[in-house]
Amino acid sequence: MTQAALTVTALHRYPVKGLSPEPLASAALEPGGYFPGDRLFAVENGPSGFDPASPVHQPKIKYLMLMRNEALARLRTVYDDATGILVIRDGGREVARGDLATPEGRLAIEAFFRRFVPKELRGPPKVLTAPEGYRFTDSRSGFVSLINLASVAAVEDMVGAPVDPLRFRGNLHVTGLPAFAELDLVGAELATEAGLRLTVTKRIVRCAATNVDPATGERDRAIPEALQKALGHADCGIYAEVVAGGEVREGDVLRVVR
């Protein structure tokens, strides 16, 4: 019997929760670790109670995020790991720049968001930095997220319109499985010939963030509703935990091991 396998077609990280993706050619995954450079920062929307000295997972509504703040999708951001500088552009024009390792740099980014979404703020925006071993993921177990492009194509049929896979804000885009077959992989292991091993931990339940066009910031689809109507649930994509580390690249094949 042919062993099921997934081919990695794209990799993305999201350095700041709710802001734009950065494509990668490869990523070095570590056992028990998060996807490299992913959800390192979040912008607090008023006091959240987050304590970096004793980090506890917080609901995403406590931060600026696409589910409620769709204008964020208009922004194009680049984070430089070496310098700690975040650059924000809107309509091709640089609108903010700051070194997130310094109080002054964070203040510059916070000042921008006070101007950009003043009516959506519940209090002063504050840039938060994830301490070691923590990330601002939607799920406590959201170490690495995988999006099956066949499922995205099926969603296009459900809504009768194009759907950019980036709406699902995943780390790895994969092909090779039928639509929504990834949902049945919970508990299975994904392995590369080089020795990387991931254990699929849970399905990803979709929220209204997927309704927002990642290019325009317009709320122009009803994806969770379409999933619920067609399938009886709003799941699309899976989370996995790194069991054995290694490099993952575009074109790599992940074999399904039961």
N, C-alpha and C positions, 0 to 999 in steps of 0.2 A: 504494500500500500504506500502511495506517495506521501511523504511527510509534509505537513503544512509548513509554509514559510512566508515570511514577510520581507519585502525589500524596502530599505530606507531610501526615500526619494528626496527628502529635505529635512534640515535641522534648523531649529530656531530657539533663541533664548529671549527672555523678556526681563531685562535688568531691573526695570521699574514696573511694579504692579500697575496694570491699567494702561500702560503706555506701549509704544510700538515695538514690534519684534525686530530682532537682529538675526539675519540668516548666518549660518555657520557651515563650513565644509566638513568639519569633524568636531568631536567633543570627547574628552577623556572622562569617563564615568568611574567613580570610586565606590567601593562596597559601602552600602548604607548611606551614600551621599545623594545630594540633590543634583539636578542637571546643572552643569557648570555655568555660572554667571546668571542664573535664572532667579527672578523675584528677589533680588538682593535688597531692594528698596521699596518703600511704599510711601504714599503721601497721605498722612492722617487727615481726615476730614473732621476737624474738631477733636477734642480729647477722646482717645480710644481706650485708655487704661493700659496700653501696651508698655511693658517693663522690660527693657533690653537685658537687665541683670537677671531676670527670671521670666523668660519669654513663654507666653502661653498663646496658643493659636486663637486668633480673633476672627469674628465674622467679617467677610469682605465689605459689608456695608459701612464699616468704620473707616474705610479708606476711599479715596477717589478711585472709581472703577467704572468700566463701560456699562455695567448693568443699569446704572442710574445716571452716569455722566458721559453720555455718548459723544459729546464734543471732543473728548480726549482722543478719539480715533483720527481726528484731523491732524494731530501733531505727529511729527516725525522726530524721533529721538535717537541719539547715539551716545553710548556710554563707553568711555575709554578706561579699561582696567588699569593700565599703567599709570595714568595721571589722576584717575578718580573724577574726571570732568564729564558732566552730562551736558549735552547740547540739545536744545529744543528748537525745532523749526515749525512754522505754521505757514502754509502756502509757499514754501520754498525760502522763506525769510527767517533768519535766526532771530528768535524772540527771547531766548534766555540761555545762560551759560553759567555753570557753577561747579566748583570742586566739592563733591559731596562728602569729602573727608574733612572739610573745614566748616566752621560755623558761618563764615561769610558766604561761602559757596551755597550752602543749604538755604540761607536767607534769600539769596538771589533767585533760587528756584521757587521758594515759597512765595516770594513777592509776585512772581509771574502768575502763579495759580490764583492768588487773590484777585488779580486783574482778569484772568481768563474765565473763571467760573464763579464770580462773586455771589450770584443768587443761589448757588448750589452748595455753598459752604455752611456747615453747622457751627463752625468756629474757625480759629486760625489754622490754616494748612501747615503741616509740619512734616518734613522729610524724615522718615525713620530708616535706620540701617539695621539689617538683620544681623544679630550676633552669630558667632560660630555655632554651626549645627542647627540653625533655624532659617527658614525662608518664608516669605509672605505668599505662600501658595493658598489656593482656595480650600484645599483639603489637607488635613494633618498628614495624610499618607501620600500626598502628591509629589513624589520624588521625580519621576519621569513620566510625561504624558505622551501617548501615542494616538494619532488620528488616522483611521483607515479611510483612504481616499475613495474607496468604493462606497462607503457609508455616506460620504459627502455628496457623491453623485446621486445616491438614492434620495438624499434630502432635497437636492435640486428638483427631482421628479415630484416630490411631495409638495413643494412650494411653487413649482412651475416657473422657476427663474434661476439664473446662475447663483451659485453660492461659493464664495471664496473660502478655501480651506483655512485661511488665516482667521476667519471668524471664530474658530474653535481654539485658537491660541495654544496649540500643542507644541511640544518639543520635537517630536519625530513624526513626519508624515510617512505612511507606509502603504504599499500595495501588495497584492497577492492573495488577499482574502475576499470572499464574497461580502456584500454589504451587511454590516452589523455582526459578522461572524466574530469580530474581536470581543464582543460582549460575552461570548462563551469561553473565553480564554482565562477567566479569573481562576487562579490557582495553578495555571500552567507556567512553564518556564520558557523563555525565549533565549536562544543561545547563538552566538556567532562562531565561526570556525576558529577565530583567534582567541576564544575563551571567555568573551563577555557573556554574562548571564543575568537576565532580568526575571523576576517573578511578578506576574500580573496580580495586582492586589485588589483592584476594584474598578467598577464602571464609573464613568464620569457623567453625572447628571447635569444637563444643560440648563442654563438660565438665560435671561433676556439679553445678556451681553452678546450672544450669537445673532441677535436681531440687528445689530449695528454693522453697517458697511465699514470694513476696516480702512477703506480708502477715503470715503467722504464724510464719515461720522453720522450719516443718516440712519435712522431707525426704520428700515425698509423691508424687513422680513418678520415672520412669526414662526421661528424654527422650533422652540420647545413645544409650542401648541401643535405644530404639524407632526412632530415626533409622537406626541401623546395621542393624537387622533389616529395615526397610522399604526403605531406599535403598542400603544397602551402604556408607554413610559417615555421619558425624555432623555434617555441615555444615548450617548454617542462618543466613542473614544474610551480609552482605558488608562489607568495609572499602573506603573510598575516600580518595583524596588530593585536596586542594583544588588545582586548577590555576589557576583564575581566581577571585578572591575576590568576595564579595557577601553580601547578607542572605538568609537562608532563613527562611521563615515557615510556619505552619500553612496548608494550602491551596495552597502553591506546587506547581507541576508541574515535574518533572524529566524532560525528554525524553531518550530513549536515542539516542546518536549513535555509530554504529559506525565 
